[in-house]
Amino acid sequence: MKSRCVVGGGVCLKQVIATWTRMYPQDRVQGIELLPDDNYAFDLSALNALDPEQCTMFVAFDERFGNFKRMELMQLVMERGFRLETFISPSAIVPPGTVIGPNVFIGEGVVLGIGARVDFNAIIRDGVKLGAGVHLRSSCWLETGALVGDGAEIGAHSILRIGAVVSPHIKIGKHCELGWAKLYDKDVPARTVFDTRYQEPIRVYGD
């Protein structure tokens, strides 16, 4: 029997397990809660009994655990030889030929435009809409209902909160957080944070 394993924690973990259990009744779907310890390290001993030849895997975390920790765990399970799956809700609309990387989460009611591209480890929560030709780079997090116009590009490790709307052909730099519920109709430089606690965007400097 083919085995599908979901590791991590939070709402995404539960959603993937519940959906895959319904979608693949012929497969064994197993969920393993695997969270960082007090030293922010992962104990992978729970994976010792799993055979990478017989089991594919999905790493699921809520964003509060950090996009980097999700990517770290993804890399650790790949080093053990596991092949990473992509999760696409059966209610999502994904045109044929859409390029989607490994360990991508596409939630319920998501709509991807023709020619959209979603790089590895991106999380697209329920109800998000991406226009035609959108490029969502790796390890992004798009919250419920975010909208991205045709031809826009969202940089790696960026977060779009509820109510964020990105105009067509806009470029959002990497490590940005669009936390204001507004229309973003101008390019946003890397490491810019729109925090609801402040009236002006914050620029974070560093590598």
Kinemage of the C-alpha trace (Angstrom):
@kinemage 1
@onewidth
@group {chain A} dominant
@subgroup {mainchain}
@vectorlist {calphas} color= white
{ca met a 1} P 0.000 0.000 0.000
{ca lys a 2} L 1.284 3.442 -0.903
{ca ser a 3} L 1.860 5.715 2.072
{ca arg a 4} L 1.509 9.500 2.250
{ca cys a 5} L 2.954 11.212 5.302
{ca val a 6} L 2.268 14.769 6.471
{ca val a 7} L 4.661 16.244 9.049
{ca gly a 8} L 4.639 19.573 10.880
{ca gly a 9} L 1.855 21.232 12.827
{ca gly a 10} L -1.071 23.628 12.851
{ca val a 11} L -4.095 24.129 10.619
{ca cys a 12} L -2.283 23.237 7.390
{ca leu a 13} L -1.283 19.844 8.801
{ca lys a 14} L -4.873 19.011 9.736
{ca gln a 15} L -6.252 20.226 6.409
{ca val a 16} L -3.850 18.135 4.332
{ca ile a 17} L -4.481 14.997 6.390
{ca ala a 18} L -8.282 15.381 6.204
{ca thr a 19} L -8.309 16.095 2.463
{ca trp a 20} L -5.873 13.349 1.479
{ca thr a 21} L -7.770 10.823 3.597
{ca arg a 22} L -10.889 11.600 1.520
{ca met a 23} L -9.079 11.833 -1.833
{ca tyr a 24} L -6.923 8.714 -1.539
{ca pro a 25} L -8.888 6.038 0.351
{ca gln a 26} L -6.641 3.382 -1.198
{ca asp a 27} L -3.521 4.931 0.383
{ca arg a 28} L -2.335 5.035 3.972
{ca val a 29} L -2.332 8.697 5.095
{ca gln a 30} L -0.315 9.356 8.231
{ca gly a 31} L 0.093 12.619 10.135
{ca ile a 32} L 3.090 13.279 12.397
{ca glu a 33} L 3.227 16.407 14.546
{ca leu a 34} L 6.838 17.538 14.347
{ca leu a 35} L 7.552 20.914 15.922
{ca pro a 36} L 10.839 22.626 16.854
{ca asp a 37} L 11.993 22.023 20.424
{ca asp a 38} L 13.060 24.693 22.923
{ca asn a 39} L 16.332 25.046 21.012
{ca tyr a 40} L 14.422 25.463 17.709
{ca ala a 41} L 15.759 22.124 16.461
{ca phe a 42} L 13.764 19.223 15.017
{ca asp a 43} L 13.824 15.708 16.481
{ca leu a 44} L 13.422 13.493 13.420
{ca ser a 45} L 13.351 10.176 15.301
{ca ala a 46} L 9.628 9.820 14.486
{ca leu a 47} L 10.631 9.359 10.835
{ca asn a 48} L 12.981 6.428 11.489
{ca ala a 49} L 10.259 3.836 10.901
{ca leu a 50} L 9.298 5.292 7.512
{ca asp a 51} L 10.717 3.955 4.257
{ca pro a 52} L 11.445 6.711 1.692
{ca glu a 53} L 10.896 4.155 -1.066
{ca gln a 54} L 7.336 3.524 0.098
{ca cys a 55} L 6.308 6.916 1.496
{ca thr a 56} L 5.988 10.383 0.000
{ca met a 57} L 5.845 13.387 2.272
{ca phe a 58} L 4.411 16.881 2.698
{ca val a 59} L 5.741 19.417 5.218
{ca ala a 60} L 2.917 21.546 6.644
{ca phe a 61} L 3.329 24.458 9.036
{ca asp a 62} L 1.352 27.539 9.889
{ca glu a 63} L 3.270 30.721 9.090
{ca arg a 64} L 3.680 31.619 12.753
{ca phe a 65} L 6.361 28.922 12.992
{ca gly a 66} L 8.375 30.794 10.411
{ca asn a 67} L 8.772 30.232 6.692
{ca phe a 68} L 12.433 29.419 7.283
{ca lys a 69} L 11.635 26.613 9.753
{ca arg a 70} L 9.229 25.091 7.219
{ca met a 71} L 11.973 25.205 4.583
{ca glu a 72} L 14.503 23.773 7.056
{ca leu a 73} L 12.294 20.774 7.785
{ca met a 74} L 11.639 20.332 4.076
{ca gln a 75} L 15.392 20.137 3.443
{ca leu a 76} L 15.913 17.704 6.336
{ca val a 77} L 13.340 15.203 5.055
{ca met a 78} L 14.748 15.459 1.530
{ca glu a 79} L 18.201 14.611 2.908
{ca arg a 80} L 16.628 11.421 4.269
{ca gly a 81} L 15.544 10.503 0.753
{ca phe a 82} L 11.846 11.366 0.935
{ca arg a 83} L 10.119 12.735 -2.152
{ca leu a 84} L 8.032 15.814 -1.404
{ca glu a 85} L 4.503 16.086 -2.744
{ca thr a 86} L 2.401 19.113 -3.577
{ca phe a 87} L -0.983 19.605 -1.932
{ca ile a 88} L -3.738 20.942 -4.215
{ca ser a 89} L -7.256 21.141 -2.820
{ca pro a 90} L -9.811 19.458 -5.093
{ca ser a 91} L -11.813 22.707 -5.112
{ca ala a 92} L -8.876 24.783 -6.424
{ca ile a 93} L -8.743 25.820 -10.086
{ca val a 94} L -5.316 25.100 -11.564
{ca pro a 95} L -4.988 25.371 -15.370
{ca pro a 96} L -3.209 22.579 -17.244
{ca gly a 97} L 0.499 23.184 -17.612
{ca thr a 98} L 0.807 25.332 -14.474
{ca val a 99} L 4.329 25.044 -13.032
{ca ile a 100} L 4.157 24.168 -9.334
{ca gly a 101} L 7.199 23.288 -7.238
{ca pro a 102} L 7.472 20.646 -4.504
{ca asn a 103} L 5.878 21.093 -1.080
{ca val a 104} L 3.458 23.773 -2.286
{ca phe a 105} L 0.125 24.114 -0.447
{ca ile a 106} L -2.866 25.284 -2.534
{ca gly a 107} L -5.987 25.675 -0.413
{ca glu a 108} L -9.717 25.483 -1.028
{ca gly a 109} L -11.208 27.740 -3.686
{ca val a 110} L -7.842 29.034 -4.891
{ca val a 111} L -7.798 30.213 -8.515
{ca leu a 112} L -4.567 30.288 -10.523
{ca gly a 113} L -4.478 32.172 -13.810
{ca ile a 114} L -3.114 30.726 -17.026
{ca gly a 115} L 0.680 30.715 -17.055
{ca ala a 116} L 1.057 31.269 -13.318
{ca arg a 117} L 4.125 29.782 -11.681
{ca val a 118} L 4.430 28.785 -8.016
{ca asp a 119} L 7.905 27.921 -6.729
{ca phe a 120} L 8.697 25.385 -4.003
{ca asn a 121} L 7.442 25.592 -0.430
{ca ala a 122} L 4.877 28.338 -1.077
{ca ile a 123} L 1.651 28.385 0.948
{ca ile a 124} L -1.511 29.671 -0.765
{ca arg a 125} L -4.402 29.682 1.687
{ca asp a 126} L -8.107 29.348 0.886
{ca gly a 127} L -9.716 31.753 -1.568
{ca val a 128} L -6.522 33.340 -2.929
{ca lys a 129} L -6.596 34.395 -6.577
{ca leu a 130} L -3.488 34.689 -8.758
{ca gly a 131} L -3.841 36.300 -12.175
{ca ala a 132} L -2.394 35.102 -15.466
{ca gly a 133} L 1.389 34.938 -15.591
{ca val a 134} L 1.907 35.586 -11.870
{ca his a 135} L 5.208 34.313 -10.473
{ca leu a 136} L 5.101 33.368 -6.815
{ca arg a 137} L 8.628 32.684 -5.645
{ca ser a 138} L 9.730 30.160 -3.039
{ca ser a 139} L 8.517 30.026 0.572
{ca cys a 140} L 5.858 32.726 0.217
{ca trp a 141} L 2.766 32.791 2.431
{ca leu a 142} L -0.517 34.163 1.031
{ca glu a 143} L -3.346 34.480 3.524
{ca thr a 144} L -6.997 33.825 2.838
{ca gly a 145} L -8.469 36.063 0.166
{ca ala a 146} L -5.271 37.791 -1.001
{ca leu a 147} L -5.419 38.880 -4.665
{ca val a 148} L -2.504 39.164 -7.113
{ca gly a 149} L -3.004 40.764 -10.524
{ca asp a 150} L -1.816 39.511 -13.915
{ca gly a 151} L 1.926 39.404 -14.467
{ca ala a 152} L 2.874 40.382 -10.900
{ca glu a 153} L 5.861 38.851 -9.106
{ca ile a 154} L 6.001 38.088 -5.391
{ca gly a 155} L 9.514 37.721 -3.970
{ca ala a 156} L 10.758 34.764 -1.962
{ca his a 157} L 9.741 34.529 1.708
{ca ser a 158} L 7.184 37.314 1.337
{ca ile a 159} L 3.857 37.340 3.188
{ca leu a 160} L 0.543 38.732 1.926
{ca arg a 161} L -1.959 39.207 4.732
{ca ile a 162} L -5.752 39.222 4.506
{ca gly a 163} L -6.965 42.119 2.380
{ca ala a 164} L -3.721 42.590 0.424
{ca val a 165} L -4.351 43.251 -3.268
{ca val a 166} L -1.398 43.506 -5.673
{ca ser a 167} L -1.982 45.329 -8.966
{ca pro a 168} L -1.039 43.759 -12.304
{ca his a 169} L 2.665 43.724 -13.237
{ca ile a 170} L 3.819 44.911 -9.805
{ca lys a 171} L 7.015 43.447 -8.343
{ca ile a 172} L 7.152 42.712 -4.614
{ca gly a 173} L 10.712 42.175 -3.378
{ca lys a 174} L 11.839 39.258 -1.237
{ca his a 175} L 11.214 39.138 2.534
{ca cys a 176} L 8.343 41.640 2.367
{ca glu a 177} L 5.178 41.602 4.445
{ca leu a 178} L 2.080 43.245 2.997
{ca gly a 179} L 0.104 43.545 6.207
{ca trp a 180} L -2.103 46.505 5.318
{ca ala a 181} L -5.470 45.673 3.746
{ca lys a 182} L -4.980 47.877 0.690
{ca leu a 183} L -4.145 47.991 -2.995
{ca tyr a 184} L -0.400 47.789 -3.628
{ca asp a 185} L -0.043 49.510 -6.990
{ca lys a 186} L 3.676 50.367 -6.891
{ca asp a 187} L 6.722 48.099 -6.751
{ca val a 188} L 7.777 47.268 -3.186
{ca pro a 189} L 11.523 47.027 -2.387
{ca ala a 190} L 12.884 43.937 -0.655
{ca arg a 191} L 12.510 43.716 3.153
{ca thr a 192} L 9.649 46.203 3.369
{ca val a 193} L 7.070 45.539 6.087
{ca phe a 194} L 3.607 47.090 6.107
{ca asp a 195} L 2.664 46.528 9.756
{ca thr a 196} L -0.852 47.456 10.907
{ca arg a 197} L 0.625 48.900 14.122
{ca tyr a 198} L 2.412 51.657 12.198
{ca gln a 199} L 1.306 54.320 9.742
{ca glu a 200} L 4.445 54.104 7.599
{ca pro a 201} L 6.098 51.032 6.058
{ca ile a 202} L 9.229 49.715 7.775
{ca arg a 203} L 12.467 48.957 5.908
{ca val a 204} L 14.531 46.120 7.354
{ca tyr a 205} L 18.198 46.228 6.431
{ca gly a 206} L 20.545 43.260 6.164
{ca asp a 207} L 21.302 40.294 3.961
